[in-house]
Amino acid sequence: MDSSDKYRLPIYTLKIFGLKIYVVNAPKLVVRIQSDSKAFSFNRIIAATIKMFCNLDPQTLTEYHDSAPSNGVHEGILNDMREAVNSALAPGPALDEMCTSMLRRLGPLLSELESNIQTPSEDLWLWVRRTTSLASTRAAYGPASPFDLDPELVDCFWNYKANITPLMINVLPWLFAPKAYKCRRKLARALQHYFSDGSVDSASVLVKARYAVNQEHGISTATMAQLEFGNLIGLLGNTAPALFWLLVHVYSDLDLLGRLRREVDGIILVRGSKVPGQPFHCLDVEKIRVSCPLMLSTYQEVLRTRSRAMSSRVVLEDTVVDERYLLHKDCYLQMPSYVLHADKASWGPNVQQFDPERFLKRHKSDGDYKPRSGTFRAFGGGQSLCSGRHFATMEDLASFAMIVARYDITLSCGTSATNIATRNSLVDSFEMPAEAVKVRVLRRPDRNADENWEFATPISRVNFSNIM
């Protein structure tokens, strides 16, 4: 980060073990590259990644590799799978149904915080990742979700992800990556059983669509289970850390917390109940997009400051970018979000500070900065734009709003958003906490123990394009 800011190179070349990698830092070059799918391939990256962290048979690896050709043609299983996933997660009935299912599972999970009232400490990170993982997997896999049948699979997934780097080398994995290897085997068995016993019939449109593409291409249920690891990383890997950092930043700033609570209190509906004196408090999450501008801006600022996403491409043909940079065929491109997110020309002189109002500002003439196209990369862009961004945003903001509406959270003495140690593996798109973050959970003074809380469901028209 410091060297990028010092030298301000728009693009430079790294040579690692004979491999040439172009690192792109300039927003205008990012926009140019992500818009040209004929010269720069994301499918080649997917094929290579699948080989590294999915334990696939040679025939399936060959099919995936052949579906990411060197001529920029988009066909085969990779293209079919991308189209199916994009369709299922685009704003529309399938996404609305998936978000409704997620909220109905999420509500009771968030209410479990009531049992922790007055307890000395709770590990915020472990609680967040368990809660979001169970809600997300229920939404995707349906009522027969293997993660509901065996909640230990949640920790299994996160242990697999945290220790995946030595596993990706794929040299005696049982010896050099025993924890990730065992977790992968346990997850694979549970997922294969799920795909084999008809449970997929009650799954979301997303999982059914992926299953149909795999069947069409003759993929066995055992191989489907292995391929699901990449999908799980996409489904679970970013939602939890984004919510974690959102909570840490907001509960470290009581003034910001108060302002956000005023927004949230404005989208709470109170409905009658069969039990006198125990009304239902319904959080109308459909109103977040239009009624909670500060919440949206704060969330975007969390994404800007905590994202470590790295968009990658393979150069398919010798290409000149911006009439001056020659990029050679078969070399790799990387576009690191954290460099673009720290660009002073785009974000202003306070770029290193956490500014919850940053995305409310629009006019440079007022001393404020509007991000340039290609600068905000928390969800990637172009071919690698995250298909699940609307779902993940809904889950994070709904969780956050419900927690803010009901609970006070006190971080352990001396802990704040600025001094929590972090770590990252090769597949992490966000900063991950490297240590336990102990908190104390209390009920808000103006809330009662006998209150009933729920999300207003079903929901419709889920669409957060305005913040992406």
C-alpha positions in Angstrom: 0.0 0.0 0.0 2.7 2.5 0.9 4.8 1.8 -2.2 1.8 2.1 -4.5 1.0 5.5 -3.0 4.7 6.6 -3.2 5.3 5.7 -6.8 1.8 5.9 -8.3 2.5 3.5 -11.1 -0.7 2.9 -13.2 0.6 -0.5 -14.1 3.7 -2.6 -13.5 5.1 -6.1 -14.1 6.0 -8.7 -11.5 8.0 -11.8 -12.5 7.6 -14.7 -10.1 9.2 -18.0 -10.8 9.1 -17.2 -14.6 5.5 -16.2 -14.5 4.7 -12.6 -15.7 2.0 -10.8 -13.8 0.7 -7.3 -14.7 -0.6 -5.4 -11.7 -3.1 -2.7 -12.6 -3.6 0.3 -10.3 -5.1 3.0 -12.6 -9.0 3.2 -12.6 -9.1 4.0 -16.4 -7.0 1.0 -17.2 -9.3 -1.2 -15.0 -12.4 0.0 -16.9 -10.7 -0.7 -20.2 -9.6 -4.2 -19.3 -12.8 -5.4 -17.6 -14.9 -4.3 -20.6 -12.9 -6.4 -23.1 -13.7 -10.1 -22.7 -12.1 -11.0 -26.1 -8.6 -9.9 -25.1 -8.8 -10.8 -21.3 -10.3 -14.0 -19.9 -11.8 -14.6 -16.5 -12.9 -18.1 -17.4 -9.2 -19.1 -17.6 -8.8 -17.9 -14.0 -11.9 -19.9 -12.9 -10.6 -23.1 -14.5 -7.2 -22.7 -12.9 -8.7 -22.0 -9.5 -11.0 -25.0 -9.6 -8.0 -27.2 -10.2 -6.3 -25.8 -7.1 -9.0 -26.2 -4.5 -11.4 -28.8 -5.8 -10.3 -32.4 -5.7 -11.6 -33.2 -9.2 -11.1 -36.2 -11.5 -9.0 -35.7 -14.6 -12.0 -35.9 -17.0 -13.8 -33.1 -15.2 -10.7 -31.0 -15.1 -10.3 -31.4 -18.8 -13.9 -30.3 -19.5 -13.5 -27.2 -17.4 -10.1 -26.4 -19.0 -11.5 -26.9 -22.5 -14.5 -24.6 -21.8 -12.0 -21.7 -21.1 -10.4 -21.6 -24.5 -7.6 -19.2 -25.6 -9.7 -17.5 -28.3 -12.2 -15.7 -26.0 -15.2 -17.8 -27.1 -17.6 -18.3 -24.3 -19.1 -21.8 -24.4 -19.2 -25.1 -22.6 -19.8 -25.8 -18.9 -18.2 -22.7 -17.5 -20.3 -20.4 -19.6 -23.5 -22.4 -19.0 -22.8 -22.3 -15.2 -22.1 -18.6 -15.2 -25.4 -17.9 -17.1 -27.4 -20.1 -14.7 -25.9 -18.4 -11.6 -26.2 -14.9 -12.9 -29.9 -15.5 -13.8 -30.7 -17.0 -10.4 -29.1 -14.2 -8.5 -30.1 -11.2 -10.6 -32.9 -9.0 -9.2 -36.2 -10.9 -9.8 -38.4 -13.6 -8.2 -35.7 -16.1 -7.7 -33.5 -13.7 -5.7 -36.6 -12.4 -3.8 -37.5 -16.0 -2.8 -33.9 -16.7 -1.7 -33.7 -13.6 0.4 -37.1 -14.3 2.0 -35.8 -17.8 3.0 -32.6 -16.3 4.3 -34.5 -13.8 6.5 -36.9 -16.4 7.9 -33.9 -18.4 9.1 -31.9 -15.3 10.1 -34.6 -13.9 12.5 -34.5 -16.8 15.0 -30.7 -16.9 14.8 -30.3 -13.3 15.7 -32.8 -13.8 18.6 -30.4 -16.3 20.1 -28.4 -13.2 21.3 -31.0 -12.9 24.0 -29.5 -16.0 25.7 -26.2 -14.2 25.9 -27.5 -11.1 27.6 -25.4 -10.4 30.7 -22.9 -13.1 29.9 -19.3 -11.9 30.4 -18.1 -12.3 26.8 -19.0 -13.5 23.4 -16.6 -14.0 20.5 -18.2 -11.7 18.0 -16.4 -13.2 14.9 -17.4 -16.8 15.7 -21.0 -15.8 16.4 -21.2 -13.7 13.1 -19.8 -16.4 10.9 -22.0 -19.1 12.4 -25.2 -16.9 12.1 -24.6 -15.8 8.5 -23.4 -19.2 7.4 -26.6 -21.0 8.7 -28.9 -18.4 7.2 -27.1 -18.4 3.8 -26.9 -22.1 3.4 -30.6 -22.5 4.4 -31.5 -20.0 1.7 -29.4 -21.8 -0.9 -29.9 -25.5 -0.1 -33.4 -25.3 1.4 -34.9 -27.1 4.4 -32.7 -30.1 3.8 -29.5 -28.1 4.0 -26.6 -30.3 5.2 -25.5 -27.4 7.4 -28.8 -27.5 9.3 -28.6 -31.2 9.7 -25.0 -31.0 11.0 -24.1 -27.5 12.2 -20.5 -28.6 12.8 -20.1 -28.3 9.0 -20.0 -24.5 9.5 -16.8 -24.6 11.5 -15.6 -27.3 9.1 -16.0 -24.9 6.2 -14.2 -22.0 7.9 -11.3 -24.2 9.0 -11.0 -25.5 5.4 -11.0 -21.9 4.1 -8.5 -20.7 6.7 -6.0 -23.5 5.9 -6.6 -23.7 2.2 -3.2 -22.3 1.0 -1.1 -25.5 1.6 -4.0 -27.6 0.3 -3.9 -25.7 -3.1 -0.4 -26.9 -3.7 -1.8 -30.4 -3.8 1.3 -32.3 -2.7 0.5 -34.9 -0.1 -2.4 -32.8 1.3 -3.1 -35.3 4.1 0.4 -34.6 5.4 1.0 -30.9 4.7 -2.6 -29.7 5.1 -4.2 -32.2 7.4 -6.9 -29.8 8.9 -8.1 -28.5 5.5 -7.9 -32.0 4.0 -10.1 -33.6 6.7 -12.6 -30.7 6.6 -12.8 -31.0 2.8 -13.5 -34.7 3.0 -16.2 -34.2 5.6 -17.9 -31.5 3.7 -17.7 -33.5 0.5 -19.4 -36.5 2.0 -22.3 -34.4 3.4 -22.7 -32.6 0.0 -22.6 -35.7 -2.0 -25.3 -37.2 0.2 -27.4 -34.1 -0.3 -27.1 -34.2 -4.1 -27.8 -38.0 -4.2 -30.9 -38.4 -2.0 -33.2 -35.9 -3.7 -32.8 -33.1 -1.2 -31.9 -30.7 -4.0 -35.6 -30.8 -5.1 -36.4 -28.4 -2.2 -33.4 -26.2 -2.9 -33.3 -22.6 -4.2 -33.5 -21.8 -7.9 -29.7 -21.1 -7.6 -28.7 -24.6 -6.5 -31.2 -26.3 -8.8 -29.8 -24.4 -11.7 -26.2 -25.4 -10.9 -27.4 -29.0 -10.4 -29.1 -29.0 -13.8 -26.0 -27.7 -15.6 -23.9 -30.3 -14.0 -26.3 -33.1 -14.9 -26.5 -31.8 -18.5 -22.7 -32.1 -18.7 -22.6 -35.6 -17.1 -21.1 -34.6 -13.8 -21.5 -37.2 -11.1 -22.8 -36.3 -7.6 -19.4 -37.0 -6.1 -17.8 -34.4 -8.4 -20.7 -32.0 -7.8 -19.8 -32.1 -4.1 -16.2 -31.2 -4.9 -17.3 -28.3 -7.2 -19.5 -27.0 -4.4 -16.4 -25.8 -2.5 -16.0 -22.8 -4.8 -19.7 -22.0 -4.6 -19.5 -22.1 -0.8 -16.6 -19.7 -0.7 -18.6 -17.3 -2.8 -21.8 -17.8 -0.7 -20.2 -17.6 2.8 -16.7 -16.1 2.5 -17.5 -12.4 2.2 -20.8 -11.9 4.0 -19.5 -12.7 7.5 -16.4 -10.5 7.5 -18.3 -7.6 6.0 -20.9 -7.8 8.8 -18.3 -8.3 11.4 -16.4 -5.1 10.4 -19.6 -3.2 10.1 -20.5 -4.0 13.7 -17.1 -3.3 15.0 -16.9 0.1 13.3 -20.3 1.2 14.3 -20.2 0.0 17.9 -16.8 1.7 18.3 -18.5 5.0 17.5 -21.5 5.8 19.7 -22.4 9.0 17.8 -22.6 7.0 14.5 -24.5 4.3 16.3 -27.1 6.8 17.5 -27.6 8.2 14.0 -28.0 4.8 12.5 -30.5 3.8 15.1 -32.7 6.7 14.2 -32.7 5.5 10.6 -33.4 1.9 11.7 -36.2 2.9 14.1 -38.0 4.5 11.2 -38.4 1.2 9.4 -39.8 -0.8 12.3 -43.5 -1.8 12.1 -45.4 -2.7 15.3 -48.1 -5.3 14.8 -50.5 -6.8 17.2 -50.2 -10.3 18.6 -52.4 -12.9 20.1 -50.7 -12.4 23.5 -51.7 -9.1 25.1 -48.7 -6.8 25.8 -46.4 -8.7 23.4 -46.6 -7.0 20.0 -44.6 -8.1 17.1 -41.8 -5.7 16.0 -41.3 -6.2 12.2 -38.2 -4.8 10.5 -39.2 -3.8 7.0 -35.9 -4.4 5.2 -37.3 -3.4 1.8 -37.1 0.2 3.0 -33.4 0.1 3.8 -32.5 1.1 0.2 -34.5 4.3 0.3 -34.8 5.2 4.0 -31.4 4.4 5.4 -28.8 6.4 3.3 -26.3 6.6 6.2 -26.4 2.9 6.7 -25.8 2.3 3.0 -22.9 4.7 3.0 -21.4 3.2 6.2 -21.6 -0.3 4.6 -19.9 0.9 1.4 -17.1 2.5 3.5 -16.6 -0.8 5.3 -16.3 -2.5 1.9 -13.9 0.1 0.7 -11.6 0.0 3.7 -11.7 -3.8 4.4 -11.9 -5.4 1.0 -8.9 -7.3 -0.2 -10.5 -8.6 -3.4 -8.2 -9.2 -6.3 -9.8 -9.3 -9.8 -7.7 -11.4 -12.2 -7.6 -12.1 -15.9 -5.5 -14.0 -18.4 -4.3 -12.1 -21.5 -5.6 -14.0 -24.6 -3.7 -12.1 -27.2 -1.0 -9.4 -27.4 -2.9 -6.2 -26.5 -2.1 -2.6 -26.2 -4.0 -0.8 -23.5 -4.4 3.0 -23.4 -2.2 3.2 -26.5 1.0 2.7 -24.5 1.0 -0.5 -22.5 1.7 -3.7 -24.4 0.4 -6.8 -22.5 1.6 -10.1 -23.8 -0.5 -13.2 -24.5 -0.8 -15.8 -21.7 0.4 -13.5 -19.0 -1.8 -12.7 -15.9 -3.4 -9.5 -14.9 -4.3 -8.6 -11.3 -6.4 -5.6 -10.2 -6.1 -5.2 -6.4 -9.1 -3.5 -4.9 -7.2 -2.2 -1.9 -4.9 -0.1 -4.1 -7.8 1.4 -6.0 -9.7 2.0 -2.7 -6.7 4.0 -1.4 -6.4 6.3 -4.5 -6.3 9.9 -3.1 -7.4 11.3 -6.5 -10.6 9.4 -6.3 -11.4 9.4 -2.6 -9.9 12.6 -1.3 -7.0 13.4 1.1 -8.7 11.5 4.0 -8.6 8.3 2.0 -6.9 6.4 4.9 -9.7 7.4 7.3 -13.0 5.6 7.9 -15.6 8.1 6.9 -19.2 6.8 7.2 -20.5 9.7 5.2 -18.1 9.3 2.3 -20.7 7.8 -0.1 -23.2 10.5 0.7 -20.9 13.1 -0.8 -21.2 14.0 -4.4 -19.5 17.3 -5.3 -15.8 18.1 -5.6 -16.6 21.8 -5.5 -17.7 21.3 -1.9 -14.4 19.6 -1.0 -15.9 16.2 -1.4 -15.0 13.4 -3.8 -17.2 11.3 -6.0 -15.5 7.9 -6.8 -14.3 7.6 -10.4 -15.6 4.7 -12.6 -13.6 1.6 -11.9 -12.4 2.7 -8.4 -14.9 1.0 -6.2 -14.1 -2.7 -6.6 -15.5 -4.5 -3.5 -17.7 -6.7 -5.7 -15.2 -6.9 -8.6 -16.3 -5.7 -12.1 -16.8 -6.8 -15.6 -16.7 -10.6 -16.1 -15.9 -11.1 -12.4 -18.6 -8.9 -11.0 -20.0 -10.8 -8.0 -23.3 -12.5 -8.9 -24.3 -12.7 -5.3 -23.8 -9.0 -4.4 -27.5 -8.3 -4.0 -28.1 -11.3 -1.7 -25.0 -10.7 0.4 -25.8 -7.0 0.8 -29.4 -7.8 1.9 -28.1 -10.3 4.5 -25.5 -8.0 5.9 -27.8 -4.9 6.1 -30.8 -6.9 7.5 -28.6 -8.5 10.1 -27.0 -5.2 11.1 -30.4 -3.4 11.3 -31.9 -6.1 13.5 -28.9 -6.1 15.8 -28.8 -2.3 16.1 -32.6 -2.2 16.7 -32.4 -4.6 19.7 -29.0 -4.8 21.2 -26.1 -2.8 22.7 -22.7 -4.4 22.1 -19.6 -3.4 24.1 -16.2 -4.4 22.8 -13.7 -5.6 25.3 -11.5 -2.9 27.0 -9.0 -1.4 24.5 -10.5 -3.1 21.4 -11.5 -0.9 18.5 -11.8 -1.1 14.7 -8.2 0.2 14.4 -6.3 -2.4 16.5 -7.8 -5.8 15.7 -5.1 -8.0 14.2 -6.0 -9.4 10.8 -4.9 -12.2 8.5 -5.6 -13.3 4.9 -5.4 -16.5 2.9 -5.2 -16.7 -0.9 -9.0 -16.9 -1.2 -9.9 -14.2 1.2 -11.6 -11.1 -0.3 -11.8 -9.3 3.0 -9.6 -8.7 6.0 -10.2 -11.5 8.4 -9.8 -11.2 12.2 -6.8 -13.1 13.4 -7.9 -13.3 17.0 -11.0 -13.6 19.2 -12.9 -10.3 19.5 -14.7 -10.5 22.8 -17.8 -8.5 23.3 -20.6 -8.1 25.9 -24.2 -8.1 24.6 -26.9 -6.2 26.4 -30.5 -5.5 25.5 -31.2 -1.9 24.5 -32.5 0.0 27.6 -35.7 0.8 25.7 -36.4 -2.8 24.7 -38.1 -5.5 26.8 -37.4 -9.2 27.1 -40.9 -10.2 26.2 -40.9 -8.3 22.8 -41.3 -10.4 19.6 -39.1 -9.5 16.6 -39.2 -10.6 13.0 -38.4 -9.5 9.5 -41.3 -8.5 7.4 -41.6 -11.2 4.8 -42.0 -12.2 2.0 -39.9 -9.5 0.4 -39.8 -8.4 -3.2 -37.7 -6.2 -5.6 -34.4 -6.9 -3.9 -32.0 -4.7 -5.8 -28.9 -2.8 -4.4 -27.6 -1.6 -7.8 -27.6 2.0 -6.4 -24.7 1.2 -4.2 -22.6 -0.9 -6.6 
